[in-house]
Amino acid sequence: MPAATRTITINRSPADVYAFLLDGTTAPSWRPGVLDVALKSGSGVGAVYAQGVKGPGGRRIDADYEITDLQPGKRIAFKAIAGPVRPTGSYDLVATGAGTTLTFSLDAELGGLKKLLMGGAVQSTMNAEMAALDRLKAVLEG
């Protein structure tokens, strides 16, 4: 099962980091694989974002997601509801002396042929998402 987790410290308050991450439309500013994002429906738990990500050959792939859990200033969890791979993920935030310690986690269940054919590519994409936290830090601290 492809999975990835990374923790980073951001010199901003948990409330600031939480608000930025909760607004899914900010993703293209720090996640290079995201082409477009728009709020499709709802707010809070159950909100759905239409998202397009770069696929093979740079073509757009739907990767819409739904917010599944919110703990203001502390946690945002989500699940993909469109696309060939449907990972779940979370952002967990803890106040620290320097600002916020953010832990980002992703995992995807792949079975059978999909695991064999796509497992390596999915893991590479998850690793790239973890690396994008450096850009998130730069954007929020800039």
C-alpha positions in Angstrom: 0.0 0.0 0.0 1.6 3.3 -1.0 1.9 5.7 2.0 3.9 8.7 3.0 4.1 11.0 6.1 6.2 14.1 6.7 6.5 16.6 9.6 7.6 20.2 9.2 7.6 23.3 11.4 6.1 26.5 9.9 6.7 29.8 11.6 3.0 30.8 11.6 0.2 30.1 14.1 -1.8 26.9 13.8 -4.9 29.0 13.0 -3.1 30.6 10.0 -1.8 27.3 8.7 -5.2 25.6 9.3 -7.1 28.3 7.4 -4.7 28.2 4.5 -4.9 24.4 4.1 -8.7 24.3 4.6 -9.1 26.6 1.6 -8.3 24.0 -1.0 -8.1 26.7 -3.7 -4.6 27.7 -2.3 -3.2 24.3 -3.4 -1.8 25.4 -6.8 0.4 28.0 -5.0 2.4 25.3 -3.2 1.6 21.9 -4.8 3.2 21.8 -8.3 1.1 18.7 -9.4 -2.2 20.6 -9.0 -3.5 22.3 -12.1 -6.8 23.7 -10.7 -9.0 23.5 -7.7 -12.5 24.9 -7.0 -15.0 24.5 -4.2 -17.7 22.3 -5.7 -20.2 22.1 -2.8 -20.7 22.5 0.9 -18.5 23.8 3.7 -16.8 22.2 6.6 -17.1 18.4 6.9 -18.6 17.2 3.6 -17.2 20.0 1.5 -16.2 18.8 -1.9 -13.4 20.3 -4.0 -13.1 19.7 -7.8 -9.4 19.3 -8.4 -7.3 18.6 -11.5 -3.8 17.2 -11.2 -1.0 16.5 -13.7 -1.1 12.9 -15.0 1.1 11.0 -17.4 2.3 13.2 -20.2 1.0 16.3 -18.4 -2.6 15.5 -19.1 -5.3 16.6 -16.6 -6.7 13.9 -14.3 -9.7 14.5 -12.0 -8.7 14.2 -8.4 -11.8 15.6 -6.6 -11.8 15.3 -2.8 -14.1 15.6 0.2 -13.3 16.9 3.7 -14.0 14.0 6.1 -12.9 15.4 9.5 -12.2 18.9 10.9 -10.8 19.9 14.3 -10.4 23.7 14.0 -6.7 24.6 14.3 -5.7 21.0 14.8 -6.8 18.6 12.0 -8.1 18.4 8.4 -8.8 15.0 7.0 -9.9 14.2 3.4 -10.5 11.4 0.9 -10.3 11.5 -2.9 -13.6 10.8 -4.6 -12.6 10.9 -8.2 -9.7 9.6 -10.2 -7.9 6.3 -10.8 -6.4 6.3 -7.3 -8.4 7.5 -4.3 -6.1 8.2 -1.4 -7.0 9.4 2.1 -5.0 12.0 3.9 -4.7 14.3 6.8 -3.0 17.4 8.1 -2.4 17.4 11.8 -1.2 20.6 13.5 0.4 21.2 16.9 1.3 24.6 18.3 5.0 24.9 19.0 7.3 27.7 20.3 8.3 28.4 16.7 4.8 28.3 15.3 3.2 25.1 14.0 4.4 21.6 13.7 2.5 20.1 10.7 2.3 16.4 9.9 0.9 15.5 6.5 0.0 11.9 5.8 -1.3 10.1 2.7 -2.2 6.5 2.0 -3.9 4.6 -0.8 -5.2 1.1 -1.0 -4.4 -0.5 -4.3 -5.3 -4.1 -5.1 -4.6 -6.6 -7.8 -3.5 -5.3 -11.1 -3.8 -1.7 -10.1 -1.2 -2.3 -7.3 1.1 -4.0 -9.8 0.8 -1.4 -12.5 0.4 1.8 -10.5 2.0 1.2 -7.1 5.4 2.8 -8.0 3.9 5.8 -9.7 1.5 6.4 -6.8 4.3 6.2 -4.3 6.3 8.7 -6.3 3.4 11.1 -6.4 2.9 10.8 -2.7 6.7 11.5 -2.1 6.4 14.6 -4.3 3.4 15.8 -2.2 5.6 15.4 0.9 8.4 17.4 -0.8 5.9 20.2 -1.6 5.7 21.0 2.2 8.9 23.0 1.7 7.0 25.2 -0.7 4.1 25.5 1.7 6.5 26.6 4.4 8.0 29.2 2.0 4.6 30.5 0.9 3.3 30.8 4.5 6.4 32.4 5.9 7.1 34.7 2.9 
